[in-house]
């Protein structure tokens, strides 16, 4: 077994300052680069045991290079100039504000993991929505609805929007349930244990500011001067004992709160921003699968690189002072789990993918296409619609509508 490593090194440099009107050089000892490498945990050869035992392990590394350029011009034609390494003599890592946080990614990874452990079946919701599903597949009702839709304002838009929503939140889940039932009927556990693993990745983190340690003090650089490329990933893995016993939790939710949430109108829209539905199901899965838990782990990882600069402009006399830095690094932390993983509380997530944007557009189109006023009461207002259309044409293009 190799011991843990903790290497903090600098590349020595100087910042040379040349005052105007003299040949004197004011030299300050600085660092041109910071290199850091840290590990904590087992870092020796892989043991022969299979599967590999889960153990805690973390590491990080950073490489930072910083420079400063200074110039100030005076009316007599002379100038102050300076240049050289700009980092502190104490090696340090770049700091992000807000701090890197994997909680949302962990929740996403846990949702994917639980879909493997428990499956996507929830027949309790399907049964509760049976009337809606029956109506959705009624050809007569569909023809009737579409006839009404096309004859109203935004009819085509509402029809297309309705098709999208019916497929995403009606047909697709129903087909998934049919497949899930068939898969469960064919499922046989021939092993005493089974391993599951799932990950979630994100490249969208953007800091409000970044902090670096310069030889003259702390530099806090706003986001507008930072160019950051970053990839963050959270992974969750568990090993569970298995049996051939019938597991009701794989066919239906056992939590009345979860069922009520899924049946609440537009709950899926709330889940786009605060994923309450997955939180309830993940917590229920942790309870129902807790007795089968053998071992598990959670891994958080981030790799990043980029550049940043802090400009300053003098006015009297004119000049510039520029702190310029480039950096790269990685973070890795694996922790072993003592019980089945539970989700973090729902948090705001405003990152809408292309599929959700299409669903949002379909929902908006469906609402725009909805008739207003007395039309909701189911009365026949064809004559009133006739006059409304006539007035709209007259007011818009000054053409008199000819009554037949």
N, C-alpha and C positions, 0 to 999 in steps of 0.2 A: 504494500500500500504506500502511495506517495503522499507526502505531507501537503497541506494546503499551501497555496502560493499567494503572496501579497507583494507585488513589485510596483513601486512608485518611482519613476525616474523623470529627469528633465534633460533637455538639450540646452546647455548653457549658451548665453548670448549676451550682448550689451545693447543698450540704447545710447547712441551717440548724439549729443546736442551741440550745435555750433551757434553761439550767440552772434548777433549782427555786429559788425565793426571790429571783431577780434579774430584772432587765430587760435583761440582757446577751444579745446574739446572737453565738454563735460560728459563723462562716461558713467553710466549706471549699469550695474550687473543685473541681468534679467534672464529669462528663459525664452527660447524660441519655440520649444515644444514640450508638452506634457504627455507622458506615456504611463498608463495605469493598467494593471492586470491583477485580478483578484479571484481566487477560487475558495470555496468552502464546501467540503464534503469529500467523498471517496473519489480519487482521481487516478487510481492505479489500473492495472490490467483487468479486463472484464472477467468476472468469475465464471466458472464452468456451469454453474447452476442455471437451469432453464425451467420456467421463465426467469428472467433476471429479477432479483429482489428489488423492491421499491425502497429507495432511500432519499433523504433530503440532499439537495445539491444546488449550489448557486455559483454563478460567476458573472463578472462584468469586465469589460475592457474599454478603454478610451484612448484616442489619439487626438491631441489638440495642437494646432500651430497658430501662433498669433504674432502679428507685426503692427508697428505704429509708424505712421508718416506724419511729420509735423513741418509746417512752413508758414512764415508770417512776414509780409513785405512792409518796409518802412518808406516814408517819403524821400529819404536821402538815397534810395536805391539799394540799400542793404537789406538783409533778411535774416531771420532766425530759421534754421533748418535742423531737422533731426530725423533719425530713422533707426530701426533695428527691432530686435525681439521685444515683445510687449507683455509676456506672461510672467506671473509670479514665480518666485523661486521655490514656492511650496506647490508640488503637483496637485492638481484638482481636476474634477470632472465638470463638464458643462451641466448646468442645472436648468430644468424645464419648469415653467410656471404656466398652467397648473402642472403638478407632478404627473408622471405617467401613471395611468390607472387602467387596470385590466378587468374591472368588475363587470362592465357591460359585455365584453367579449367572453368572460367566464359564463355569464348567463346564457349567451347564444350557444356556446359549446355544450353546456349542460343540457339545453333543449335538444340539440342534435343527439347527444348521448342517450337521453331518455327515450327518444324515438326508436333507437336501436334496442334498448333494454325492454321497453314496454310496448313499442309499436305505436302507430298513429290511430289505432281504432278507438272510437268513442261511440259505441252503439246507443248509449243512453241519450246523447244529443240527437242521433239519427232518428230514434224512435219518437222523441219529443217533436221533431220537425217532420214527422211522417206526412202530416196533412199538407205542409208546404211542398214537400217533394212530390206528392201525388198530384198536386195542382200543377207543378212545374212540368210534369210529363204528360199532362192532359192536352192532347192535340187540339181538341175543340176549344178549350180555354185559351190556348196560345193564339189560335187564329182570331178569336174574339178580341183578345187584348191588343194584338197587333193592328187589327182593323181600327180600333179606337185610337190607338197611339198615332197612326199615320194621319188621322184626320184632325189632329190637334197641333197646336204650335210646338215647334221643336220635335215633331213626331219622329223623324228619322234619327235625330240625335238621341232621343230617349230610347228608341228601339235598340240602337247599337249599344248604348250604355247598359241597358237591361240585359242584353245578351252577355256582355262581358261580366257583369256582376253575377248573373245566374251560373255562368260557367265556373268562375273562380270560387264562389261561395255556395254553390248548389251542386252542379254536376261533378266538378273535380273532387270535392270531399266525398261524395257518394260513391264514385268509382273507386276512390282510394279505400273506402270502407269495405266494398265488395272484395277487392283484391286482398285486403288485410285479413278478412275472415277466411278466405281460401288458404292464405299462407299459414294462418294459425292452425287450421285443420290438418295441414301437412307437416307441421312443426314437431320434430322429435328431438329430445335432448339425450344424446348418447354419452355425453361427457359429464363428469361430476362438477365441473366448473366451466365458466365461459368468460372471455375477456372482451371488453368493449372500450372503444376509444373514439373521441370526436374532438374537432378543433374549430375555432372561429378566428378569422383574420381580418385586420383592418389597416388601411393605409391613410386614413383621413385625419389623424391627430394633427392639430395645429396649435402651437403654444401661443400664449399671450406675450411672452417674453422669454429670453434665455439669458443666463448669467454666467460670466466668465471671470476668472481671477487674474487681473492685470498686475503688473509690478507696482503700480501706483494706487491700486485699490480695486474695488468691485465694479465691473462693467455690466449693467443691465440693459440688454439690447431689445427694443420693441420688436414685435412680430413683423412689422413692415420692412425691417432690415434683415430678416432671417429667411434663408432659403433652406428648408428642411425636407429631406426624404426619409420617411420612416415606415417600417412595417412592424405591426404588433400582432401577436398571436397568443391565444390561450387554449390549452389542451387539457381535457379531463379524461381519465381512464379509470376503469374499475374492473375488478374480478369478482364474479358472483357465483355462488353455488346454484346448481340447476337440478331440476327433477322433472319427471313426466307428469306431475300433478297438474290438474287444471288450475289456471290462474285467471280468476275473474277480472283482475285489474288490467289484463292485456286486452280485454274486450270492451270494458266500459269504465268510465269514471265512477268513483265511489264517493265523490265529494259533491254534495248538493250545491255548494257555493260555486264550484267550477261549472256545473251544469247550468245553473241560473245565469252565470256570466255569459256563457256561450249562446244562450237563448235571448239575451238582452239585445234589442235592436241597436245596430251600429256599434256593437262592442268591438268589432274588428277594427274600426277606425281608431278607437282609443288605444288598441294594441299597437297601432303603427307608431305611437309616441310613448306610451307606457304599457309595456307588454304584460298586462295583468293576467291574461289568459294562460300564457306559458308559465308565469310565476306560480299560479295556483296548481297547474298540472305537474310542474316540476317538484313542488313541495309535497304533493300527494304521492308522487313516484318515490321520493326519498323515504316516505313513511312505509309504503307498501313493499319496497324492495330492501329496506334496511336489514331485515332478518337474513337476507341472502348475501350480505356484503362480506367479502373476504379481505380484500385490500384495494387500494386505489391511490391515485396521485393527481395533483394539479400542477401544470407547468405554465408559467408566464414568460414570454420571450419578446424582445424588441431589438431590432437592428436599425441604425440610423446613420446618416451622413449629411453634410451640408456646409453652408458658409453663412457668415454673419459679419456685419460691419456696423460701426458706430461713428457717423460723421459729425463734425462740429465745425462751424464756420465763424471766423472772427470778422468784425466789421471795421474796427478802428484800432490799430491798422489792420487791413484785410489779411486773411489767411485761412488755413484749413488744418484740422487735426483729425486724422483718420485711424481708428482702431479696426483692424481687419483680421478675421480668424476663420479657419476651416477646421472641421472636426469630423470624427466618425466614432462609432462605438456600438456596443451590444449589451443587453441585459438578459439574464437567464436565471430563473428561480423555480425549482421543482420541490414541492412539499408533499409528503405522504399523507394520506387521509386515514383517519381513525374510524370513520363511519361513512355511510353513503352521503355523497355531496348534496347540500341543500342550496337553493338559489339565493342570490342577494335580492334585496328589495328592488321593485321596479324603479327604473330611473328614466329620465327624459332621453329619448333618442329620436332626433329629427332627421336622421339620414334615411331618406326614402329612395329605394332602388327603382329601376325602370318599371318593374312589375307593379309596385305599389303606386307609382305615379300614374300608370295606366288605370289602375283600379280607382284612384282618386278622381281621375278625369271622367271615368265612367259613372262614378257616384254623382259628381257635379252635373254631368249631362242628364242623368236621370232626374235630378232635382230641378234642373232648368226646364226639362220637358214636362214637368208635372203641371196640370191645369190648376187654375186658381179660382177662388170665389165660389159661385154657385155650381160650377161644373162638378165639384166634388160631391154634390148631393145626388148625382145620378139623373138629373132632369134633362129633358131634350131642349137644347137651346140652339138648334140649327138656324132658326130665323135670326136670333140675336147675334150669333157668330157671323151670319151673312151681312148684317148691318155693320158689325165691327170691322170686318174686312173691307167693306166699302169705304168707311170713314178713314181707315188707315191708308188706303190707296189715294183717296182724295187729298189727304193732308200731306202726303209724301211727295207726290209728283204732279199735283194739280191737274189730274185727269179725272173727269167726272165718271163715276161708276154707273153704268147703265143698268137700271133695274129691269129684269125680264118679267 
